[in-house]
Structures are given as structure tokens and as C-alpha cells.
Amino acid sequence: MSSIELSKRIRINALKMVHASKSSHIGSALSIADIVAVLYENILNYQSKKIYWNDRDRFILSKGHSCSIIYAVLAEKGFIKIKDLSTYTKKFSLLMSHISHKVPGVEFSTGSLGHGLPFGVGKAIVGKKLKKTWRVFVLCSDGEMQEGANWEAMMFAAHHKLNNLVLIIDNNNLQSLDTVEKTLNLNPLEKKIEAFGWDVSRINGHDHEALRFTLRKKEKKPLCIICDTIKGKGVSFMENQVKWHYSSPDDSALYKSIKEIENA
């Protein structure tokens, strides 16, 4: 399967999950669908039938509210069953509304923002000390970069030259109620992260070729990839709309969304 086809399939399944459960955060999930598709199709080293395989790459979703897209890709890749997606957020389901390590293929439970990168730094330094070749990829949101724990983790990672660590920032400039710029401006984000001792690349987070090229880079320092994205990407009436941080698509919106993705 191509990463483009995978991105369509996981977008559609995430939409169905959020619609059926009447839950939220579909805009945040659609925002990272292309990044996730490229990671699982072209970049990450894993074995879906051996979830604790020691040489696997470690992927951590720090923006845990976007879990529907991760559950969708884990189903496509055989970690869980496609039919399990219908249990999303239901009583006794492992597929909680914020990502859970109880789900096969999930390294770490997140929800409260700002914890994925510090955890990833811990994994990366262990990998270094054990002389392992696996890499650690952490995907967080731009609004999440307002959390001080991330900057402490960045200093630590640079100090220890953790070049097996990749931070991916979903830079869609929307959070909760408004733009990131108006809520707590992060700019100049690239210069700040570079000043903390990291290599930084900035790309279009929906360009699969750019994602493949940049995610394969191996530097002498920790690598940060700022992915400029569109919240709600793939569904025109959801794109760049704060509403879809909270709203759930009704039957009509679901039908329109799926048709638009299928015909893209």
C-alpha cells in the first residue's frame, strides 16, 4: 500500500470512529494523518506480531487526544483488528479517547500535554547507553510546545547528543479556542529550537515525499521537524476550523467527508 492510500484509509476510519462515538478531536487527527501514514508505511521499523520486539523503533504520540488516527493505522498494520475500531471510547474498550499503552503497538499513554517528549528522551538515552540502533520518534502539537517540560527535555537531549531522537511538531496554528499565535505565540520557533542545540527542518507536513526524505535524516544532534499542517486536512469544511477540535460529525458531515477523501 502507498502512504497516500494509507492516509486516506486512516482518515476515513478515524472519521467513522469519532462519528459513531460522538467524540471530538477529529481536526487534530486529520492534521497528522499524512505524517502518521508515512511513518508507518515508510519509516518505522516494527513487527506488528511482535509488539515488544527489542529492536523496534519507538513512536510516541504526545498529543494523545489525536489517538483515533493512531488506532486506525494500528488496525491497518495488524496490531489490532479493524473491527476493534468500532469499540472506540465504549465501556471496557482498550481504545480510550486519549491514547493508551494498553493498546498493542502503543508505547506510552498520553493525555495531559507535555509528557511525550520527556518520555521519548528517556527512551533515547537508554538506546544510546545500550548501543542500540533503534530510533525514537515523538509527535507533538504546536500548542503543546507552550509546556515548559518540553524545553527542559530539549536541553537534556542536546546535552547528551541524542541523535537517535526525532521530534515532529504538528504545526497547524490552532489550539482549543483560537490560534496558537494569539493564545501564546511561539515564534520564532525554529530559531528557539536551534538555540537549544537541535538540528531543525521545516517542511510541508502533507507532502509525503518531503516527509520521507526528512524523517530519514540522521544528524549528529537531536532532530526537530516542524511540519506545517492544516487542522482538519482532507475535509474542506473542517480545514482551519477550531470547531472541529470539539465537534463530532453528524451523518451528513460524515458522508460528505468520506466522499471528499475518496475522490481526492
Helices and strands as residue ranges (DSSP letters): H 3-21, H 26-31, H 33-38, I 39-43, E 58-61, G 64-66, H 67-76, G 82-87, H 116-129, E 136-141, G 143-146, H 148-159, E 165-171, E 174-175, E 178-179, H 180-184, H 189-195, E 199-204, H 208-215, E 223-228, G 242-245, H 251-263
